């Protein structure tokens, strides 16, 4: 499994960053959660396929024998992460509790991943770096969502 750690990091981290960013942006641009869920499901499926394909092509250029497994790890990590992040929309009805749950799940995934792969070896450094990147992108997406909401009045 450690041979595919970078593939899993790529899929999981990109899913957290892009999907939490998308959710944050859409969450404040639209009041209808059905639009958010449909957008997130479509984005999750297409992005997991895209990430897997991109990883396959990248790995194939240097390590042809593990390219397919690496691509599957990336795509699967992306999709599983997306499922976990979309799940609160189906569990909770309130917007605030849904958003807080998504944030908690994203932090939990980052924590668990870093704990599992890094244990005590630079654990907090990796955890805080991934958390910082995810938070920054989500804040930018929130601002874009607010801007789109005010510009288009949706």
Secondary structure by P-SEA (a helix, b strand, c coil): cccaaaaaaaaaaaaaaaaaaaaaaaaaacccaaaaaaaaaaaaaaaaaaaaaaaaaaaaaccccaaaaaaaaaaaaaaaaaaaaaccccccccaaaaaaaaaaaaaaaaaaaaaacccccaaaaaaaaaaaaaaaaaaaaaaaaaaaaaaccc
